[in-house]
């Protein structure tokens, strides 16, 4: 039975989706956003990336089962699947707390009903299926009859519903931001945190350029950034869209850290 890592495919999907949400921003230097609002967008982007990171083992298991049904591929059990029902609900709860405490931003708090629905769905899934997931991880060989029974009981269809709930939460969150640049700060924080939390960076999706620059046509970020940060963005884009060797992966992590530290810092947000 294959036991693959929780791969970066989930972030490929979300990177493509996110790129479509933050395009069409003003040209560099043409707009500003209050530093405190930018800081909130970075915190929420970071926290939501952590939610998706812990959802990844469940999502990849769901995708692997789909590949088995439609392509005859082996069912892969991602590393982290047995802990997913501890870590995923925990990160959702932390994100809920972060949003709930934003008393100065009623637009952000408007997503609370959707976030509550996500938490309820997350908790219900883990109550119903956590024992099954733990059992599957312990198998020496895939028990296809048991997998089919678990599927009939909602093991995979409910992961699909959780994925839809996450996308709905993300959609409402982006709509709640007042300005386009708030969405840009959120998107960049989300994408870079998703890269930085990977144990091994194997590949960076080519759509990262649209997120870093805010538009498919742009050639730089929509805010002024230090030259070192601009060079780091450029290098990250050069490294995207292909498999990375070990040295390139280390370089990509270093470049992502430079850009992330910039958007997370007051000096960068106030430029």
C-alpha positions as CSV (number, residue, x, y, z in Angstrom):
1,X,0.0,0.0,0.0
2,X,1.5,3.3,-1.0
3,X,2.1,5.9,1.7
4,X,2.9,9.2,0.0
5,X,3.4,12.6,1.6
6,X,0.6,15.1,1.8
7,X,1.7,16.6,-1.4
8,X,1.5,20.2,-2.6
9,X,-1.3,19.5,-5.1
10,X,-3.8,21.1,-2.8
11,X,-1.8,24.3,-2.8
12,X,-1.5,24.1,-6.6
13,X,-5.3,24.1,-6.8
14,X,-5.7,26.9,-4.3
15,X,-2.9,28.9,-5.9
16,X,-4.6,28.9,-9.2
17,X,-7.9,29.8,-7.6
18,X,-6.3,32.5,-5.5
19,X,-4.6,34.0,-8.5
20,X,-8.0,34.5,-10.2
21,X,-9.3,36.4,-7.1
22,X,-6.6,39.0,-6.8
23,X,-5.9,39.9,-10.4
24,X,-6.7,43.3,-11.8
25,X,-5.0,45.3,-9.0
26,X,-3.8,48.9,-9.6
27,X,-0.3,49.3,-10.9
28,X,2.6,49.4,-8.5
29,X,2.4,52.4,-6.2
30,X,-1.0,53.5,-7.3
31,X,-3.0,52.5,-4.2
32,X,-2.5,52.1,-0.5
33,X,-4.2,50.2,2.3
34,X,-4.1,51.1,6.0
35,X,-1.1,49.4,7.8
36,X,-3.4,47.8,10.4
37,X,-5.7,46.4,7.7
38,X,-2.7,45.1,5.8
39,X,-1.4,43.4,9.0
40,X,-4.8,41.8,9.6
41,X,-4.9,40.5,6.0
42,X,-1.4,39.0,6.5
43,X,-2.4,37.3,9.8
44,X,-5.6,35.9,8.3
45,X,-3.8,34.7,5.1
46,X,-1.2,33.0,7.3
47,X,-3.8,31.4,9.6
48,X,-5.9,30.2,6.7
49,X,-2.8,28.6,5.0
50,X,-2.3,26.7,8.2
51,X,-5.9,25.5,8.0
52,X,-5.3,24.2,4.5
53,X,-2.0,22.6,5.4
54,X,-3.7,20.4,8.0
55,X,-6.6,19.7,5.6
56,X,-4.1,18.5,2.9
57,X,-3.8,14.9,4.1
58,X,-7.6,14.5,4.0
59,X,-7.9,16.2,0.6
60,X,-5.1,14.1,-0.9
61,X,-6.7,10.9,0.3
62,X,-9.9,11.9,-1.3
63,X,-8.1,12.7,-4.6
64,X,-6.2,9.4,-4.5
65,X,-9.5,7.5,-4.0
66,X,-10.9,9.4,-7.0
67,X,-7.8,8.4,-9.1
68,X,-8.3,4.8,-8.0
69,X,-12.0,4.8,-9.2
70,X,-11.4,6.6,-12.5
71,X,-7.8,5.7,-13.5
72,X,-7.2,2.5,-11.6
73,X,-4.3,4.1,-9.7
74,X,-3.2,2.7,-6.3
75,X,-4.8,4.4,-3.3
76,X,-2.1,6.4,-1.5
77,X,-2.4,7.1,2.2
78,X,-0.7,10.5,2.9
79,X,1.5,11.0,5.8
80,X,-0.4,12.9,8.5
81,X,-3.7,11.3,7.7
82,X,-4.0,9.7,11.2
83,X,-3.4,13.1,12.8
84,X,-5.6,15.1,10.5
85,X,-8.7,15.0,12.8
86,X,-6.6,16.4,15.6
87,X,-4.7,19.1,13.7
88,X,-7.3,20.3,11.1
89,X,-10.1,21.1,13.6
90,X,-7.5,22.7,15.9
91,X,-6.4,25.1,13.1
92,X,-10.0,25.8,12.1
93,X,-10.7,26.7,15.7
94,X,-7.6,29.0,15.9
95,X,-8.8,30.7,12.7
96,X,-12.3,31.1,14.1
97,X,-10.8,32.8,17.2
98,X,-8.6,35.1,15.1
99,X,-11.7,36.3,13.1
100,X,-13.9,36.5,16.2
101,X,-11.5,38.9,17.9
102,X,-11.5,41.4,15.0
103,X,-14.1,43.6,16.7
104,X,-12.9,46.7,14.7
105,X,-13.7,45.0,11.4
106,X,-17.3,44.2,11.0
107,X,-16.8,43.2,7.4
108,X,-14.4,40.5,8.4
109,X,-16.7,39.3,11.2
110,X,-19.4,38.9,8.5
111,X,-17.8,35.5,7.6
112,X,-18.5,34.1,11.1
113,X,-21.7,32.2,10.1
114,X,-19.9,30.4,7.3
115,X,-16.9,29.7,9.6
116,X,-19.2,28.2,12.2
117,X,-20.7,26.0,9.5
118,X,-17.2,24.9,8.6
119,X,-16.4,24.1,12.2
120,X,-19.6,22.1,12.6
121,X,-18.8,20.1,9.5
122,X,-15.2,19.5,10.5
123,X,-16.2,18.3,13.9
124,X,-18.9,16.1,12.6
125,X,-16.6,14.5,10.0
126,X,-14.0,13.6,12.6
127,X,-16.6,12.2,15.0
128,X,-17.9,10.0,12.2
129,X,-14.6,8.9,10.6
130,X,-11.6,9.4,12.8
131,X,-11.5,5.8,13.9
132,X,-11.8,4.6,10.3
133,X,-8.9,6.8,9.2
134,X,-6.7,5.5,12.1
135,X,-7.5,2.0,11.1
136,X,-6.7,2.6,7.4
137,X,-3.3,4.1,8.3
138,X,-2.4,0.9,10.2
139,X,-3.2,-1.5,7.3
140,X,-0.3,-3.4,5.8
141,X,-2.3,-3.8,2.6
142,X,-5.3,-2.0,1.3
143,X,-8.6,-3.6,2.2
144,X,-10.7,-2.6,-0.8
145,X,-14.0,-4.1,0.6
146,X,-13.6,-2.0,3.8
147,X,-12.7,1.1,1.8
148,X,-15.9,0.7,-0.3
149,X,-17.9,0.3,2.9
150,X,-16.2,3.4,4.4
151,X,-16.9,5.3,1.1
152,X,-20.6,4.3,1.3
153,X,-20.6,5.7,4.9
154,X,-19.4,9.1,3.6
155,X,-15.6,8.9,4.2
156,X,-14.8,10.6,0.9
157,X,-17.9,12.5,0.0
158,X,-17.8,14.3,3.3
159,X,-14.2,15.4,2.5
160,X,-15.5,16.8,-0.7
161,X,-18.1,18.8,1.3
162,X,-15.4,20.0,3.7
163,X,-13.4,21.2,0.7
164,X,-16.4,23.1,-0.6
165,X,-17.0,24.6,2.8
166,X,-13.3,25.8,2.9
167,X,-13.6,27.4,-0.5
168,X,-16.9,29.1,0.5
169,X,-15.2,30.4,3.6
170,X,-12.3,31.7,1.6
171,X,-14.6,33.3,-1.0
172,X,-16.6,35.1,1.7
173,X,-13.3,36.2,3.4
174,X,-11.9,37.7,0.2
175,X,-15.3,39.5,-0.4
176,X,-15.1,40.9,3.2
177,X,-11.9,42.7,2.6
178,X,-12.6,46.4,1.8
179,X,-9.8,47.0,-0.7
180,X,-8.0,45.1,-3.5
181,X,-4.7,45.5,-1.7
182,X,-6.1,43.8,1.4
183,X,-6.8,40.8,-0.8
184,X,-3.3,41.0,-2.3
185,X,-1.7,41.0,1.2
186,X,-3.9,38.0,2.1
187,X,-3.1,36.1,-1.0
188,X,0.6,36.6,-0.8
189,X,0.7,35.6,2.9
190,X,-1.5,32.5,2.1
191,X,0.7,31.4,-0.8
192,X,4.1,32.0,0.9
193,X,3.0,30.3,4.1
194,X,1.8,27.4,2.1
195,X,5.3,27.1,0.6
196,X,7.2,27.6,3.9
197,X,5.2,25.0,5.8
198,X,6.2,22.3,3.3
199,X,8.8,19.9,4.7
200,X,10.3,19.5,1.3
201,X,9.6,22.0,-1.5
202,X,9.4,19.9,-4.6
203,X,7.6,22.4,-6.9
204,X,6.1,25.9,-6.9
205,X,3.0,26.5,-9.0
206,X,3.5,28.9,-11.9
207,X,0.5,30.9,-10.9
208,X,2.5,32.3,-8.0
209,X,3.6,35.1,-10.3
210,X,0.0,36.3,-10.6
211,X,-0.3,36.4,-6.8
212,X,3.0,38.2,-6.1
213,X,2.3,40.8,-8.8
214,X,-1.4,40.9,-8.5
215,X,-2.1,40.6,-12.2
216,X,-1.1,38.4,-15.2
217,X,0.1,41.6,-17.0
218,X,2.1,43.2,-14.1
219,X,5.9,43.0,-13.9
220,X,6.2,44.0,-10.2
221,X,4.3,44.0,-6.9
222,X,1.4,46.5,-6.6
223,X,3.2,48.2,-3.7
224,X,6.7,49.6,-3.5
225,X,9.0,46.9,-2.0
226,X,12.8,47.0,-1.2
227,X,15.0,46.0,-4.0
228,X,16.1,42.8,-2.2
229,X,12.4,41.8,-1.9
230,X,11.8,42.5,-5.6
231,X,14.8,40.3,-6.5
232,X,13.4,37.5,-4.2
233,X,10.0,37.7,-5.9
234,X,11.7,37.5,-9.3
235,X,13.8,34.5,-8.3
236,X,10.7,32.7,-6.8
237,X,8.9,33.2,-10.1
238,X,11.9,31.9,-12.0
239,X,11.9,28.8,-9.8
240,X,8.1,28.2,-10.2
241,X,6.4,25.9,-12.7
242,X,8.9,23.0,-12.6
243,X,10.5,20.4,-10.3
244,X,13.2,21.7,-8.0
245,X,16.4,20.0,-6.9
246,X,17.6,20.2,-3.3
247,X,19.6,23.4,-3.8
248,X,16.8,25.1,-5.7
249,X,14.3,24.1,-3.0
250,X,16.6,25.6,-0.3
251,X,16.9,28.8,-2.4
252,X,13.1,28.9,-2.9
253,X,12.5,28.7,0.8
254,X,15.0,31.5,1.5
255,X,13.4,33.7,-1.1
256,X,9.9,33.0,0.2
257,X,11.1,33.9,3.7
258,X,12.4,37.3,2.5
259,X,9.1,38.2,0.8
260,X,7.0,36.9,3.7
261,X,9.0,38.8,6.3
262,X,8.6,41.9,4.2
263,X,4.8,41.8,4.0
264,X,4.6,40.8,7.6
265,X,6.6,43.8,8.8
266,X,5.5,47.4,9.5
267,X,8.3,49.0,7.4
268,X,7.3,47.1,4.3
269,X,3.6,47.7,4.8
270,X,4.2,51.4,5.3
271,X,6.3,52.0,2.3
